[in-house]
Amino acid sequence: MGTRRIGLRGAGDRDIVSRVQPLVSQCHASPDSWGHGEVNLRSESKQEAIVSTRATVHFEQNGEAQAIVYRHSDGYPEGLGNDLKTFFGDVQLQTRDTRFSDPCYLAAKFVVWQAARYARTNPLDFLGVGIVMEDPGDIEYRYHVRCDVVVGCYVVDSQTPKIVIEKV
């Protein structure tokens, strides 16, 4: 799971700490440090809280989003950015019609591709990826997949879309 680290500091952050309190016993942090230091949910050597890196992927044509896919974790460029490149390669290898120039079909293929990676034992038993109407307020990255690759006056379906990453 992709994560980022946040410090839990100040008296106003006690409500955040209370939400992670059940996990604190895993790292042996003392309640005295809550709100004053940082809490580490993975190891005892560093004190920090771990949260997911959320992102959206805007599948665009003519500069406008036609479909938006939300991803709950691993939204940083080394995670989702690399996954998009891998996805484009898989689309080229596994399909006769890539639909690289069709943002809605390409977004649907991306959700199916992601679901297969997130599914537990049944193909519909997955979380972590979905379709949204607009960006949720807690995303850190917004990816723009530009599906209108134009050569001359023709849209070229065989070329992979351009990816632009925006830090929100």
C-alpha positions as a LaTeX table, in Angstrom:
\begin{tabular}{lrrr}
\hline
Residue & $x$ (\AA) & $y$ (\AA) & $z$ (\AA) \\
\hline
Met1 & 0.00 & 0.00 & 0.00 \\
Gly2 & 1.30 & 3.44 & $-0.87$ \\
Thr3 & 1.66 & 5.66 & 2.12 \\
Arg4 & 2.73 & 9.07 & 3.20 \\
Arg5 & 3.84 & 10.04 & 6.66 \\
Ile6 & 2.26 & 12.78 & 8.72 \\
Gly7 & 3.20 & 14.13 & 12.10 \\
Leu8 & 0.55 & 14.36 & 14.80 \\
Arg9 & 1.36 & 17.58 & 16.62 \\
Gly10 & $-0.51$ & 20.13 & 18.68 \\
Ala11 & $-3.43$ & 19.88 & 21.05 \\
Gly12 & $-5.93$ & 20.25 & 18.20 \\
Asp13 & $-4.79$ & 16.97 & 16.71 \\
Arg14 & $-5.92$ & 14.83 & 19.63 \\
Asp15 & $-9.02$ & 13.76 & 17.66 \\
Ile16 & $-6.77$ & 12.36 & 14.91 \\
Val17 & $-4.77$ & 10.47 & 17.50 \\
Ser18 & $-7.94$ & 9.05 & 19.07 \\
Arg19 & $-8.85$ & 7.55 & 15.70 \\
Val20 & $-5.52$ & 5.71 & 15.51 \\
Gln21 & $-5.45$ & 4.81 & 19.20 \\
Pro22 & $-6.40$ & 1.14 & 18.62 \\
Leu23 & $-3.34$ & 0.77 & 16.41 \\
Val24 & $-0.97$ & 2.54 & 18.79 \\
Ser25 & $-0.57$ & $-0.56$ & 20.95 \\
Gln26 & 1.14 & $-2.20$ & 17.97 \\
Cys27 & 4.02 & 0.27 & 18.22 \\
His28 & 4.16 & 0.73 & 22.00 \\
Ala29 & 3.71 & 4.52 & 21.90 \\
Ser30 & 2.77 & 6.10 & 25.18 \\
Pro31 & $-0.44$ & 8.14 & 25.49 \\
Asp32 & 1.70 & 11.00 & 26.85 \\
Ser33 & 3.24 & 11.47 & 23.39 \\
Trp34 & $-0.13$ & 11.79 & 21.62 \\
Gly35 & $-0.58$ & 15.26 & 20.22 \\
His36 & 2.99 & 16.24 & 21.12 \\
Gly37 & 5.14 & 13.89 & 19.11 \\
Glu38 & 4.45 & 11.56 & 16.26 \\
Val39 & 2.96 & 8.09 & 16.29 \\
Asn40 & 4.39 & 5.30 & 14.16 \\
Leu41 & 2.00 & 2.59 & 13.11 \\
Arg42 & 4.63 & 0.34 & 11.52 \\
Ser43 & 7.77 & 0.30 & 13.63 \\
Glu44 & 9.12 & 1.44 & 16.95 \\
Ser45 & 12.22 & 3.15 & 15.53 \\
Lys46 & 10.45 & 6.09 & 13.82 \\
Gln47 & 7.42 & 7.89 & 15.14 \\
Glu48 & 4.93 & 8.72 & 12.40 \\
Ala49 & 1.37 & 7.92 & 11.28 \\
Ile50 & 0.81 & 6.22 & 7.94 \\
Val51 & $-2.01$ & 7.23 & 5.56 \\
Ser52 & $-2.87$ & 6.34 & 1.95 \\
Thr53 & $-1.90$ & 8.51 & $-1.01$ \\
Arg54 & $-5.14$ & 9.14 & $-2.89$ \\
Ala55 & $-5.33$ & 10.21 & $-6.52$ \\
Thr56 & $-7.64$ & 10.56 & $-9.49$ \\
Val57 & $-7.03$ & 9.82 & $-13.15$ \\
His58 & $-8.82$ & 12.12 & $-15.58$ \\
Phe59 & $-9.26$ & 10.46 & $-18.97$ \\
Glu60 & $-9.50$ & 13.49 & $-21.24$ \\
Gln61 & $-10.33$ & 14.46 & $-24.78$ \\
Asn62 & $-10.07$ & 17.98 & $-26.16$ \\
Gly63 & $-8.83$ & 19.18 & $-22.75$ \\
Glu64 & $-11.90$ & 18.00 & $-20.81$ \\
Ala65 & $-12.34$ & 15.00 & $-18.53$ \\
Gln66 & $-14.70$ & 12.43 & $-20.01$ \\
Ala67 & $-14.21$ & 9.94 & $-17.16$ \\
Ile68 & $-12.56$ & 10.17 & $-13.73$ \\
Val69 & $-11.18$ & 7.15 & $-11.88$ \\
Tyr70 & $-10.39$ & 7.39 & $-8.15$ \\
Arg71 & $-7.60$ & 5.36 & $-6.57$ \\
His72 & $-7.40$ & 5.12 & $-2.80$ \\
Ser73 & $-3.73$ & 4.23 & $-2.36$ \\
Asp74 & $-0.36$ & 4.29 & $-4.12$ \\
Gly75 & $-1.35$ & 7.49 & $-5.92$ \\
Tyr76 & 2.19 & 8.89 & $-6.01$ \\
Pro77 & 4.04 & 8.90 & $-9.37$ \\
Glu78 & 6.19 & 5.84 & $-8.51$ \\
Gly79 & 2.95 & 3.92 & $-7.82$ \\
Leu80 & 0.05 & 5.03 & $-10.00$ \\
Gly81 & 2.28 & 6.71 & $-12.58$ \\
Asn82 & 4.13 & 3.45 & $-13.21$ \\
Asp83 & 0.87 & 1.50 & $-13.10$ \\
Leu84 & $-0.57$ & 3.64 & $-15.89$ \\
Lys85 & 2.46 & 2.89 & $-18.06$ \\
Thr86 & 2.12 & $-0.83$ & $-17.29$ \\
Phe87 & $-1.62$ & $-0.64$ & $-18.03$ \\
Phe88 & $-0.99$ & 0.94 & $-21.45$ \\
Gly89 & 1.48 & $-1.84$ & $-22.24$ \\
Asp90 & $-1.02$ & $-4.50$ & $-21.15$ \\
Val91 & $-3.73$ & $-2.91$ & $-23.29$ \\
Gln92 & $-1.43$ & $-3.09$ & $-26.32$ \\
Leu93 & $-0.55$ & $-6.73$ & $-25.61$ \\
Gln94 & $-3.98$ & $-8.02$ & $-24.64$ \\
Thr95 & $-6.37$ & $-6.24$ & $-27.01$ \\
Arg96 & $-6.86$ & $-5.88$ & $-30.73$ \\
Asp97 & $-8.57$ & $-2.48$ & $-30.26$ \\
Thr98 & $-6.68$ & $-0.39$ & $-27.70$ \\
Arg99 & $-9.22$ & 2.45 & $-27.60$ \\
Phe100 & $-6.38$ & 4.80 & $-26.64$ \\
Ser101 & $-8.29$ & 7.61 & $-28.38$ \\
Asp102 & $-11.54$ & 6.88 & $-26.50$ \\
Pro103 & $-11.34$ & 8.16 & $-22.90$ \\
Cys104 & $-14.52$ & 6.44 & $-21.67$ \\
Tyr105 & $-13.62$ & 2.98 & $-22.96$ \\
Leu106 & $-10.03$ & 3.40 & $-21.81$ \\
Ala107 & $-11.19$ & 4.43 & $-18.31$ \\
Ala108 & $-13.47$ & 1.37 & $-18.17$ \\
Lys109 & $-10.55$ & $-0.87$ & $-19.14$ \\
Phe110 & $-8.43$ & 0.78 & $-16.45$ \\
Val111 & $-11.04$ & 0.09 & $-13.75$ \\
Val112 & $-11.28$ & $-3.56$ & $-14.83$ \\
Trp113 & $-7.47$ & $-3.83$ & $-14.90$ \\
Gln114 & $-7.19$ & $-2.28$ & $-11.42$ \\
Ala115 & $-10.05$ & $-4.40$ & $-10.04$ \\
Ala116 & $-8.23$ & $-7.55$ & $-11.11$ \\
Arg117 & $-5.22$ & $-6.41$ & $-9.09$ \\
Tyr118 & $-7.26$ & $-5.45$ & $-6.00$ \\
Ala119 & $-9.76$ & $-8.36$ & $-6.01$ \\
Arg120 & $-9.46$ & $-10.79$ & $-3.14$ \\
Thr121 & $-10.83$ & $-14.14$ & $-4.32$ \\
Asn122 & $-13.87$ & $-13.10$ & $-6.38$ \\
Pro123 & $-13.55$ & $-10.66$ & $-9.27$ \\
Leu124 & $-16.13$ & $-8.27$ & $-7.80$ \\
Asp125 & $-14.68$ & $-8.34$ & $-4.28$ \\
Phe126 & $-12.42$ & $-5.31$ & $-4.57$ \\
Leu127 & $-12.05$ & $-1.88$ & $-3.04$ \\
Gly128 & $-9.55$ & 0.88 & $-3.65$ \\
Val129 & $-10.59$ & 1.97 & $-7.15$ \\
Gly130 & $-13.81$ & 3.47 & $-8.46$ \\
Ile131 & $-15.47$ & 5.96 & $-10.76$ \\
Val132 & $-16.22$ & 9.46 & $-9.45$ \\
Met133 & $-18.01$ & 12.51 & $-10.85$ \\
Glu134 & $-15.40$ & 14.92 & $-9.48$ \\
Asp135 & $-12.22$ & 14.91 & $-7.44$ \\
Pro136 & $-12.68$ & 14.08 & $-3.76$ \\
Gly137 & $-11.23$ & 16.70 & $-1.43$ \\
Asp138 & $-8.45$ & 14.47 & $-0.10$ \\
Ile139 & $-6.48$ & 13.60 & $-3.23$ \\
Glu140 & $-2.78$ & 14.38 & $-3.46$ \\
Tyr141 & $-2.26$ & 13.76 & $-7.17$ \\
Arg142 & $-4.36$ & 14.30 & $-10.27$ \\
Tyr143 & $-3.33$ & 12.47 & $-13.44$ \\
His144 & $-4.42$ & 13.74 & $-16.84$ \\
Val145 & $-4.49$ & 11.01 & $-19.49$ \\
Arg146 & $-4.76$ & 12.85 & $-22.79$ \\
Cys147 & $-6.49$ & 10.51 & $-25.20$ \\
Asp148 & $-6.42$ & 12.77 & $-28.25$ \\
Val149 & $-3.08$ & 11.93 & $-29.82$ \\
Val150 & $-3.25$ & 13.79 & $-33.14$ \\
Val151 & $-0.92$ & 13.38 & $-36.11$ \\
Gly152 & $-1.74$ & 15.85 & $-38.84$ \\
Cys153 & $-5.52$ & 16.06 & $-38.72$ \\
Tyr154 & $-6.13$ & 12.45 & $-37.63$ \\
Val155 & $-6.55$ & 11.03 & $-34.13$ \\
Val156 & $-4.14$ & 8.12 & $-33.81$ \\
Asp157 & $-5.48$ & 5.20 & $-31.78$ \\
Ser158 & $-2.27$ & 3.15 & $-31.81$ \\
Gln159 & $-0.17$ & 5.64 & $-29.82$ \\
Thr160 & $-0.34$ & 5.59 & $-26.04$ \\
Pro161 & $-1.92$ & 8.65 & $-24.45$ \\
Lys162 & 0.20 & 11.33 & $-22.86$ \\
Ile163 & 0.20 & 11.39 & $-19.04$ \\
Val164 & 0.48 & 14.67 & $-17.15$ \\
Ile165 & 0.84 & 14.46 & $-13.35$ \\
Glu166 & $-0.37$ & 17.31 & $-11.16$ \\
Lys167 & 0.47 & 17.58 & $-7.45$ \\
Val168 & $-2.67$ & 18.90 & $-5.74$ \\
\hline
\end{tabular}
